[in-house]
Amino acid sequence: MYQSGAFVAEHVEPVAEEQVQPNGVDLTVEAVLEQRERGRIGREGKTIGDRQPVQPDARDDAETFSLPAGGYILQYAETISIPEDHVGFLYPRSSLMRNSCMLNTAVWDAGYTGKGEGLLQVHHDVELERGARVAQLVFAEAEHADTYDGSYQGERVE
């Protein structure tokens, strides 16, 4: 069973009232990165290729990322803590798809805490403003044998 947006909001920090939806919580853009070198995923480990921040334009006091077609790493501004008896799924907001963009994400396991990221596929030039709502996090109840204790635990959490 999926949880309410109010339940999800209890596990997201910071969260504003307008981010809380009936069935989840909207996540916002903190940063956009471009991968510049090859990564590697092997049987006994992984290497993330060098990634460089995309610099926002300064426009009317808003920081706007002007993105031509291509693939980008989108980092979220919120810290997420997945409750022990749940699994998190992140879906793109429809306004991304309506602007020829897609957001790919992975499963967020029980026990994960951190500021995640996703793969933003841009099929037509688009502008994203820092703080814009781009994805919706939902939680589903889930049985599990253990909780997340991988290399991304606590990522980007100061």
Secondary structure, DSSP 8 states (H G I E B T S, - for coil): -B--HHHHHTTEES--GGGB-SS-EEEEEEEEEEE-S--EEETTEEE---EEE---EEETTEEEEEE-SEEEEEEESSEEE--TTEEEEEEE-HHHHHTTEEEE---B-TT-EE--EEEEEESS-EEEETT-EEEEEEEEE---SS---STTTTTT--
